[in-house]
Amino acid sequence: MDVRQNPEQEERFSRIAELIEGSGTIAICAHTSPDGDALGSTLGLQKVILSRWPHKTVVGLLADADAVPRIYSYLPGSGALVHARDYEGAPDLFVSVDLSVAKRLNDAEQVMLRSRRTAIIDHHPCDDPYADESLIRPEAAATGVLVAEFALHLGVDITPDIARCLYCAIATDTGRFQYQNADPESFSVASLLVDAGASPSELSLNVYQNFSLSFLHLEALVMGRITTFASGKITYSYATTADLERTGASLDECDGLVDVVRSVSGSEVALFLKEVPGGKVRGNLRSKTDKDVSGIARRLGGGGHKAAAGFTYEGDIDQALAAVLPPLRSLFEYVDPDGTIIGERLDPRLIAADRARRSGGSATGQVRA
């Protein structure tokens, strides 16, 4: 399978490979509260490096004290991941995958700080990466795409175990190839991985058809309190600690609930909140159109992509809603030149015409249909 090459990416891959070549011990870690792309990319990269440099010591770390989420425990090597707080080494090289912001390493940030060199492989936007070398491509559908292409750059044979890990990374971050980021590159790489031994049915059975009864009861609660506003363009719901205790569901099972909220007909932006330990609320944002939710997440201390972002808020559900709903609402408001919010005038032709009328000019040529 031919995967399109990117000269700049190839150059950055070469620099990262040089760092690996010059390192005896390597630690790899993804972000706190890891999802399928984070875990699949961590495990996949670990196996790629060991395949190319079998005599190196390569450890995969977990940023948090929590266990690997149950739905991802089928991934080969997941049981050998080490909690960063229990890792006392000072590796020659620390590689961050699926994140570019050091604070999202949580417990692993200290490991990164005592490492001799650092590298990043990520697809989240970042203006100021902290590493010595980095490959950050926000247009890539998933970090798993980049790790697969790194394997091809190295000339590594993609084994079934590598393929299973990286296919999970790509399939989950594209929402089973349903999100806006599911592009030709992601399909090409996924096809390569299936050819190499990844099983779409294995992923589906473990990740999407493997819910506990307690989770389904929690999902029913979340569905029952879905709320819409802005003429149905914004939907949100939430899960409390009491909900988890009542149903018996675990916190790591909640990650997919934002897609339940997202599925409401007519909605363009979805928000799901869940209470987490320490008096905090974790928020997931999704956009189904061209509305950019990443800026809102960044203002709340998080980050992500235009169509998928997240944040953690100090406070309770009500306080988190009070913080996030106004900026979400502003995505659908047009503010006229004197600062008055006119409302949901979403068609850019209407906005241009209004501005032209106020300035005494013409909207002709200002807007493309």
N, C-alpha and C positions, 0 to 999 in steps of 0.2 A: 504494500500500500504506500503510495507516494503522499507525504505530508509536506506541504509548502514550506520552504525555508525562508528565514528572515535573516539577512546579513548581520544586522545589529544584534539580534538575539544570539546568533552563532558566536559572535565576538564575545558577548557577555558569558555565554556558556563556557567558552575557552578559558576565561579568567577564573570562573568558579572552579573549573576542572583543575587549573593550576593550584588553587588553594587546597583542593582535596589531595592532589598529588603530593603536596608538601606537608601533609598532616598525617600523624600517626593515629590520633584519636579524634573522633568526630561525633558530635551530638546534634541531633535533629529534633526540632520541636515546632509545633503549630500553636495556634492561639488558644486562649482559655475557652472553656465550653466547646470543645472541638466537634465539628460536624463531619459529614462524610468526606468532604474535600480535604479537610485538615488531617483526618486520620489516614485516609487513603493515600494522600501525598506523602505524609511522614513515612508510612510503611513502604510505599513504593520506592521512594528515594533511598531509603535504607538498603533495600534489596538491590537497587541499581548500582549503588556505590560498592556494595560487597561483591557484586558480580564482576565489576570492572577492576576492583582492588581488593581481592579476597583476603589479604593479610592485614588489612586495616581493622581497627576496632571502631565499630559504628553502633551507637546506642540511640534508640528512639525514646524521646521523653514525652511525658504528659504534663501540661502546664499546671494542672490542678491536682488536688488530692483525690478527686473522684475516680471511680473505675471507668473503663471504656464503656460507653453506652451499649446496652444489651444488643441493640439492632446492628451494631457494627462489630460485635465480638466474633463474627464468622471470618473476619478478614485475617489472612495468614500473618502471624507474628504479633497480633494485637495483644495476646496474653503475655508477651515478653516486654511490652513497653514499661518504662520505669518512671515513677513519679519524680518530677524534678526536685521536689523537696528532699527526696531520699538519695539523690545523686550528688556525691561529694567530689567528683572529679573536676579537673580544670582542663577541658579538652583543647586540643590544638585548633580546632575549628568548630564553630557553632553555626548551624544552618537553620534559619527560620523559614518555614513554609506556610503559605497562606496567611501571612501577616507581615506588615512592614513597620509596625509601631511597637516599640519595646515594651510599653506598659501592658500590652495585651498578652505578653508572655507569662504574666502572673509569677508563679514560683520559679519559672525557668529564667526569669530576667537575671537573677543572680548567677546562674550558670553561664549565661551569655556574657556577663560583665567580667567573669574570671577566665574567659576563653582568650586564646592568643589572637585568633582571627575570626571574622564573622562574615556570613553571606546570607543573602535573601533570595528566595524564589517565590514570587507572589503575583497575584493578579488584582490586588486592591490598589486604588490610587494612593500615591504617597509622594509628597513634594520634597521630603527631606529624609530619605532612608538612612538608618544608622549604621549600616554594615560597610565593611571594606569593599565588598563586591556585591552587586545585586542585579537580578533580572526581575523587573516589575513591568508587566504588560497588562494594563487594565482591560484591554479589549479581548484578552483570552477568556474563554468561558469558565475555566476553572484552573486552579493551580495544577491539578492532575494532568491537564493538557501540556503544561510546560514541563512537568517532570517526565512525561512520556517523550517529549521532543528532546529533552536533555539526554535520555537514554539513547535515542537515535543518534544524537550528536556524538556520543561516546562510542557508538558502534556496539552497544550492549544488546544481546539477544533478549527480547522481552519474554520472560518465562510466564507460565500460567499464573504463578503467584503474584508477580509484578502486575500482570494484566488485571487480575481480580481486584487488586488494591486501587489501581488507577482508574479502572472502569467505575468503581464505586464513587471515586472522587468526582468524576465528570458527570455521571448520571444524576447524582444527588444535587450537585450545584446547578444543574440545568433543569431541575424539577422533572426528571425523566424525559429530558429534551422537549419540555413544553414552555420554558421561559424564553424571554426575548434574547437571552445570551446564547441560545442553542443555534450556533452558526455552522457553516460548512466545515470549518476546521475541527470543531468538536465532534461532528459526525465522522469525519475522516479518521481522527485519532481513535474514537470509540470503535470504529470498524477494525482498525489495526489491532486493538486490544481484544476484541472478540475473536479475531483470527488467531490470536496468540493464546487463547484459552479462557478469557473472561466469559462468564455466563450471565446474560441479562435476567434469566429466570432465577438464578441464585440470588442476585441482588434483590429482585422483586420479592421473593419469598422471605428474605431476611429483613429487609428494610421497610417494605410497603405492605406486606401481608403477614405481619408478625406482631400484631398488637395484642397486649394483654387485655383481659376483660375490664380490669380497673381503668386502663387508659380509655377504653371506649366509653365508659361511664363518665370520665372526665371530659372527653370530647363532646358528649351530649350536653353537659353543663355549659361548656364554652359556646356551643352552637346556640343554646337557648338564650344566651345573653348577648348575641351579636347585635350591634347597634349601627345604624347608618345615619349619616347626615351629609350636608352639602349636596342636597338633592340626590342622595344615594351614591355619590361618588366616593365617599370615604366610609369604610367599615372598620369596626374595631370590636374586640372582645378581650377577655382576660381570665386568668386562673389565679386563685389565691392559695396561700399555704393551707387554709382550711379545706379548700377543694381537694388538694392532694391528700390530706389526711382522711377526709371523708371517703374518697374513692379508693385510696390505696395506691394510686398511680405514683410513679417516680418522676423526679424533676426532669431527667434526661429524656423522658418520653414526650415532653411538651414541644420539642423543636418543630415538629411538622404541623402544629395547630394553626400557625399563621396561614397555611394554605387552605385550611377550612374557612377562615375569615375571608381570604382572598377570593374564594370561589363564588361569592355573592354576585348575581347578575347585575350589571350596571356599575359595579364598583370599579374605581380606578386605582385607589390606594387603600392598602389594608394595614392595620396595626394590631398586633397581639402582645399583651403584657402578661408576665408571670412573676409572682413574688418569689424571691430567692433568699437564702439565708443571709443574715447580716443587715436586715432592714433595707433591702434593696429590691428594685424591680428591673427585670430584664425585658427590653422591648425589641420586637422584630417588626420591620417595616418592609412592605412590598409594593411595587408599582406595576400596574398592568399596561400602562401607556408610556408617554414620554415624560411624565412627571418625575422629577428627580428627588428621591427621598434621602440621598446620601448626605446632603448638606444639613438636613434636620438632625440626622444621627450624629454628625460631627459636632454640631452645636451642643448636643447633649453628652458629649464625651465619647461617642462611639465612632462608627465609620462604616464603610462598605461601598456599594456600587449604586448607580442611579436607580436601578430597579430592585435592589435588595440590600438592606442595611440593618444595623442593630446598634443598641446602646444599653448601658446600665445606669439606672437612676437611683440616687440616694433618697429613699422615702417610700411612701406606700402607693397603692394603685391610684387613688384619687389624686395625689400630688403629681404622679407621673402623667396622668391624663391631662391635668391642668397645664403641664409643661409642654406636652407634645401636640395636643389637639389644635391650639391656635396656629402654630406654624404649618401644620398639615392643612388647615382651612385656608391659609394664605396662598397655598398652591393653586387654589381655584378662584382667587380674587384678583380683580384688576383695580389698581389704584390710579386714579386720574392725576393730572399734573398738580392739582392743588392739595393732594394728599387724601382726598375722599375715597373711601372704598366703595366702588360702584356695585360690585357683586360678581357673579359668575359669568363674566363675559369672556368665554374661553376661545372664541374664534379670533385669531390674530387679525383678520381683515376688519372686524368690528373695532378692535383696539386701534388699528392704524387709521381707520376712518374717523374715529373720535378725536384722535390726536391732531389729524389734519384739519378737522373742523375747528378745533380750538385755536390752532395756529393760523388759520386762514389759508392754509395750503391745500394741496391735493394728496390723496393717498395713492395716486397712480404710481406704480413702479416701486412702492415701498413694501408691498406684500405679495408673495407668490401664493397662488391658490393651491 
